[in-house]
Amino acid sequence: MADKEAAPQPGWWKTIFGTVGGLLSGAVAMYATAAFNQVVKPAKPVANFKYDSSGSTVHFQNLSGTGDGWWDFGDGSALEPLANRGIVAHTYLRPGDYTVKLSVQNILGEEADRSVSVHVDPSGTSTDTPPKVATLDAEPVSPGAYAPATFKLVGKVQNAQLCLLDCGDERPPEILTGNAPERLVTFKEPGGHVVKLMAINGSQVDTKTEIVNVEESPSGTISAVLTISDAAARIISQQRGIELHADHPQNASDGFLITDLSVPTSEEPLTLKGQTELDINPLSIGQKNATNVKIVVLEGGKSVELTGDPGKDWRGRPLPLKVTLVVTEQKRVAVKQDGLTSTTTLALPAGPQASTADVALPSVPSDWIDIKRVATLKLLDGDKTLWEGALPSSVSFSVGKRTCLMAVTAANGRVHLDLRDAVPISAPMAN
């Protein structure tokens, strides 16, 4: 009788089913993970944009698709939240090259950014636009315009990046800015002085000329020359956008101190308002798992720090804690202007009647502070110095055999001079 084929034992069936089950579970896990990554986990972000420049206004278009993010326009202005596929326009206040950065992130906090250098032409002016000097006027600050004579030069220009003022003497041309440049200029020698104002835009130049006539001082007059030197300070302010990460302080720019900051939120922007710490609602900056979020300005403004508990993601890993903000920085710089002169001519008094005149004081830039002004006065009879020294309240000096008294009063941007004889000349007696 032939032997029957032995039937598989129960232990073998368990081994077979276990092996098949392991293979199936591995395949299911493999394909399930891939499906999860494709369906649930978002793609890594890719930052991309294009721009179109027209004068001082540049239009940027986001090409990154969906996701959160912000624009940093590179000029210290506030960061601007990202509008998906939207076009945002930004106007630059000054010409130059700016590094524009687009930062994007997905829901897992993965980030990407792209930076591009953008060239900006002068605000409202293309370098192809011809400049123009509309007017140039020269007005004497005292009657007569006797040497040395001070004139107020005032110009009006259009489409100019900068201007050059040439006074037609040994002084080098002076660079001026603005659409209505003006200067107080003293001409020491009599004669006709050719003054030129040149408006420059790129390689194009427009010039206007004015003849300033200075007369020889007549006999019986003296010249008063006021010389001003100013020392002051100027506060330079700037703003810049930064991305601040927890426990990674960022320093202020070289030479600057952080004086304020602004945090764009889903509610209202938050500012320091004179404090050194700023508490932040985590939900307002998209950090829903974070707690105790705070921004702290350190060492009197030398750096700024973000602190707080970032919380954890669904895998139990710590989440990134960060915030975008705009910091306002300031630094103090020393400034000065030396040897600015203003002059006038006074007739020597002939009797009890006084001779008076006003001398204009040079102006000080509006953004200067803590101004320390030193003024000196020189009195001249032709080329001869009669008196010289710090601006007095009164002074006595001699002209030939005469003694004169001068009272000096400074007010409202001018110095008033009142000249009298120390011993008035008496009128002849009638026979």
C-alpha positions in Angstrom: 0.0 0.0 0.0 1.4 3.3 -1.1 2.3 5.8 1.6 0.0 8.8 1.9 1.4 12.3 1.7 1.7 13.7 5.2 -0.7 16.5 5.9 0.8 19.8 7.1 0.8 20.1 10.8 -0.8 23.0 12.6 2.5 24.6 13.5 3.4 24.9 9.8 0.1 26.7 9.0 0.9 29.2 11.7 4.3 29.8 10.2 2.9 30.3 6.7 0.2 32.7 7.8 2.6 34.6 10.0 5.0 35.1 7.1 2.3 36.1 4.7 0.8 38.4 7.3 4.2 40.0 7.9 4.7 40.6 4.2 1.3 42.1 3.8 1.6 44.3 6.9 5.0 45.6 5.7 3.6 46.4 2.3 0.5 48.1 3.8 2.8 50.1 6.1 5.1 51.1 3.2 2.3 52.1 0.9 0.3 53.8 3.7 3.4 55.9 4.7 3.9 56.9 1.1 0.2 57.8 0.8 0.3 59.8 4.0 3.3 61.7 2.8 1.6 62.5 -0.5 -1.9 63.2 0.9 -1.2 64.6 4.4 2.3 66.1 4.5 2.6 69.2 2.4 5.3 69.8 -0.2 8.4 71.8 0.9 7.9 75.5 0.0 9.7 77.1 -2.9 10.1 80.9 -2.8 9.8 82.6 -6.2 8.7 86.0 -7.5 9.1 88.4 -10.4 9.1 92.2 -10.4 8.7 95.2 -12.7 10.4 98.5 -12.0 9.0 101.8 -13.1 10.9 104.8 -11.6 10.7 104.7 -7.8 7.7 102.3 -7.6 8.4 98.5 -8.1 5.7 95.9 -8.5 6.3 92.4 -7.1 4.3 89.3 -8.0 4.4 86.2 -5.8 4.9 83.0 -7.8 5.3 80.6 -4.8 1.8 79.2 -4.7 0.0 78.7 -1.4 1.5 79.3 2.0 2.3 82.0 4.5 5.2 84.4 4.2 6.3 88.0 4.0 8.1 90.6 1.8 11.3 92.4 3.0 11.8 95.2 0.5 15.3 95.9 1.8 14.9 99.6 2.6 14.0 99.3 6.3 10.3 99.6 5.8 7.9 97.2 7.6 7.6 93.6 6.4 4.5 93.1 4.3 2.5 89.8 4.6 2.3 87.7 1.6 -0.7 87.7 -0.7 -0.8 84.5 -2.7 -0.3 85.1 -6.4 -1.0 88.8 -5.6 0.8 91.8 -6.9 2.2 94.2 -4.3 3.6 97.7 -5.2 6.3 99.3 -3.1 7.7 102.9 -3.5 11.3 103.6 -2.6 12.1 107.0 -1.2 15.7 107.1 -2.5 17.5 105.8 -5.6 19.9 102.9 -5.3 20.2 99.1 -5.2 18.0 97.2 -2.7 18.0 93.5 -1.8 14.4 92.3 -1.8 13.6 89.0 0.0 10.5 86.8 -0.2 10.2 84.3 2.6 7.5 81.5 2.5 6.6 78.6 4.8 4.1 75.7 4.9 1.9 74.5 7.8 4.8 72.4 9.3 7.0 75.5 9.6 9.4 74.5 6.8 10.8 77.6 5.2 12.3 78.9 1.9 13.3 82.3 0.7 14.6 84.0 -2.3 16.6 87.3 -2.5 17.0 89.5 -5.6 18.8 92.8 -6.1 16.5 95.5 -7.5 17.8 98.8 -8.9 15.6 101.9 -8.3 15.9 105.1 -10.2 15.4 108.5 -8.4 12.0 109.1 -7.0 9.7 110.5 -9.6 12.6 111.0 -12.0 14.1 108.8 -14.7 17.8 109.3 -15.5 16.5 109.9 -19.1 14.6 113.1 -18.0 16.5 116.3 -18.6 17.1 118.4 -15.5 16.2 122.1 -15.5 17.3 125.1 -13.4 14.1 127.2 -13.4 15.4 130.2 -11.5 18.5 131.5 -9.8 18.2 134.7 -7.7 20.9 136.6 -5.8 19.7 139.0 -3.1 22.0 141.2 -1.0 21.4 140.8 2.8 22.2 144.5 3.4 21.6 147.6 1.4 24.4 148.8 -0.9 26.2 145.4 -1.4 29.5 146.9 -0.5 32.6 144.6 -0.3 32.7 142.4 1.6 29.0 141.7 0.7 26.8 138.8 1.6 24.2 137.5 -0.8 21.4 135.0 -0.4 21.4 132.7 -3.4 18.2 130.9 -4.0 17.5 128.5 -6.9 14.6 126.4 -8.1 15.4 123.1 -10.0 13.5 120.2 -11.6 14.4 116.6 -12.3 17.8 116.9 -10.6 19.6 114.2 -8.6 21.9 116.9 -7.2 23.1 120.5 -7.9 26.5 122.2 -7.9 26.9 125.9 -6.9 30.0 127.6 -8.4 30.6 131.1 -7.0 33.2 132.1 -9.6 36.1 132.5 -7.2 38.7 130.4 -5.4 36.1 128.4 -3.6 35.4 124.9 -4.9 31.9 124.1 -6.2 29.5 123.1 -3.4 27.1 120.1 -3.7 23.4 121.0 -2.9 20.3 118.9 -2.8 16.6 119.6 -2.9 14.3 121.4 -5.4 14.9 124.8 -3.8 18.6 125.0 -2.8 19.8 128.2 -1.0 23.0 129.5 0.5 24.4 132.7 2.2 27.6 133.5 0.2 30.0 136.4 1.1 32.1 138.0 -1.7 35.2 139.7 -0.3 36.3 141.6 -3.4 34.4 144.3 -5.4 33.5 143.6 -9.0 31.2 141.3 -11.0 31.1 137.7 -9.8 29.7 135.0 -12.1 27.5 132.5 -10.1 26.5 129.3 -11.7 23.9 126.8 -10.5 24.1 123.4 -12.3 21.3 120.8 -12.1 22.6 117.2 -12.8 20.6 114.1 -13.6 22.7 111.2 -14.8 24.9 112.5 -17.6 22.6 115.5 -18.3 23.3 119.0 -17.0 21.4 122.3 -17.1 23.0 125.5 -16.0 21.8 129.0 -15.1 24.1 132.0 -14.5 23.7 135.1 -12.4 26.0 138.1 -12.2 26.5 139.4 -8.6 27.8 142.9 -8.5 29.8 144.0 -5.4 30.6 147.7 -4.9 33.7 149.3 -3.5 33.1 150.5 0.0 32.7 154.3 0.0 34.7 156.5 2.4 33.1 157.2 5.7 31.8 153.6 6.1 32.9 150.6 8.1 32.2 146.9 7.4 30.9 144.4 10.0 31.8 140.8 9.3 30.0 138.2 11.3 31.6 134.7 11.3 29.7 131.7 12.6 30.8 128.2 13.6 28.3 125.6 14.7 28.8 122.2 16.4 25.8 120.0 17.0 24.5 116.4 16.9 22.2 114.8 14.5 20.0 111.7 15.1 20.0 109.3 12.3 17.0 106.9 12.3 16.4 103.8 10.2 14.0 100.9 10.1 14.7 97.3 9.1 12.7 94.1 9.1 14.1 91.1 10.9 13.1 87.5 11.7 13.7 86.8 15.3 14.0 83.2 16.6 13.6 82.1 20.2 16.8 82.4 22.3 18.8 83.8 19.4 19.2 87.5 20.0 19.8 89.9 17.1 22.1 92.8 17.5 21.4 96.4 16.4 23.1 97.7 13.3 26.7 98.9 13.8 26.7 102.1 15.8 22.9 102.1 16.2 20.6 101.4 19.2 17.2 99.8 19.0 14.7 102.5 20.2 11.4 100.9 19.2 9.9 97.9 17.4 6.7 97.0 15.7 5.2 93.5 15.5 2.6 92.9 12.7 -0.2 90.7 14.2 -3.6 89.5 13.2 -5.0 92.1 15.5 -3.2 95.5 15.8 0.5 96.1 15.4 2.3 96.0 18.8 5.0 98.5 19.7 7.2 99.0 22.7 5.8 102.4 23.7 8.8 103.3 25.7 9.1 100.0 27.4 11.9 97.3 27.1 9.6 94.3 27.1 6.6 93.4 24.9 4.2 90.5 25.7 2.7 88.9 22.7 -0.5 86.9 22.2 0.8 83.7 20.5 -2.4 83.3 18.4 -1.9 86.8 16.9 1.4 85.7 15.3 0.3 82.2 14.3 2.0 80.3 17.2 -1.1 78.6 18.7 0.9 76.1 20.7 3.3 78.6 22.3 3.0 80.2 25.7 4.7 83.1 27.6 5.9 84.7 24.3 7.8 87.9 25.0 10.2 90.2 23.1 12.9 91.9 25.2 15.3 94.7 24.3 18.7 94.1 25.9 21.6 96.3 27.1 19.8 99.6 26.4 19.0 98.8 22.8 22.1 96.9 21.7 20.1 93.7 20.9 16.6 92.2 21.0 15.6 88.7 22.1 12.5 86.5 21.7 11.6 84.2 24.6 8.8 81.7 25.4 7.8 78.1 25.3 7.1 77.1 21.7 5.1 74.0 22.4 5.3 70.7 20.6 3.9 69.3 17.3 1.8 66.1 16.9 5.0 64.0 17.0 6.0 65.5 20.3 8.9 67.5 18.8 9.5 71.2 19.8 8.0 73.7 17.4 10.0 76.6 16.0 9.2 79.9 17.8 9.8 83.0 15.7 8.3 86.3 14.9 8.8 88.9 12.2 9.1 92.5 13.3 10.4 95.9 12.3 13.0 97.5 14.5 13.6 101.3 14.7 17.2 102.1 15.2 18.9 105.4 16.0 22.4 106.7 16.3 23.9 110.1 17.2 26.5 111.6 15.0 28.6 114.8 15.5 28.1 117.5 12.8 29.5 121.0 12.3 29.7 123.9 9.9 32.7 126.3 10.2 33.5 129.7 9.0 30.2 130.8 7.6 30.2 134.6 7.2 27.6 137.3 6.8 28.4 141.0 6.3 27.0 144.5 6.2 28.2 148.1 5.8 27.5 151.0 8.2 28.1 154.7 7.7 30.0 156.4 10.4 27.6 158.6 12.3 27.9 162.4 11.8 26.2 163.7 14.9 23.7 162.3 17.4 21.9 160.2 14.7 22.9 156.5 15.0 23.8 154.3 12.0 22.1 150.9 12.1 22.2 147.7 10.1 21.2 144.0 10.4 23.3 141.0 9.7 21.6 137.7 8.8 22.7 134.6 10.8 23.3 131.5 8.8 20.5 128.9 9.3 21.0 125.5 11.0 19.6 122.3 9.5 16.3 121.4 11.1 17.4 118.0 12.2 20.3 119.2 14.3 20.1 119.1 18.1 22.3 120.3 21.0 23.6 123.2 18.9 26.6 125.1 20.2 27.2 128.3 18.2 30.3 130.4 18.3 30.0 133.9 16.7 32.8 136.4 16.2 32.6 139.9 14.9 35.2 141.8 12.9 35.0 145.6 12.2 36.9 146.8 9.1 37.8 150.2 7.8 38.8 149.2 4.2 41.5 146.5 4.8 42.3 147.8 8.4 40.9 145.8 11.3 39.3 148.2 13.9 38.1 145.5 16.3 37.8 141.7 16.4 36.6 139.2 19.0 33.7 137.1 20.3 30.3 138.6 19.6 29.9 141.3 22.2 26.8 143.1 23.6 28.7 146.4 23.0 32.1 147.4 21.8 34.2 150.6 21.6 36.7 151.3 18.8 38.5 154.2 17.2 38.4 155.4 13.6 41.1 157.9 13.1 40.7 160.4 16.0 37.1 159.4 16.6 35.8 157.0 19.2 32.7 155.0 18.3 30.4 152.8 20.3 28.5 149.9 18.8 25.6 148.1 20.6 25.0 144.5 19.4 21.7 142.6 19.8 21.1 139.1 18.5 17.4 138.0 18.0 15.2 136.2 15.5 18.0 134.9 13.3 19.7 138.3 12.9 22.2 140.5 14.6 21.3 144.2 14.9 24.1 146.7 15.0 23.6 150.2 16.4 26.6 152.5 15.8 27.1 155.9 17.5 29.8 158.4 18.3 31.1 158.1 21.8 31.2 161.9 21.9 28.6 163.3 19.4 29.8 166.0 17.2 28.1 169.2 18.1 26.3 171.3 15.5 28.1 174.6 14.7 26.9 177.6 16.8 25.2 180.4 15.0 27.0 183.8 15.0 
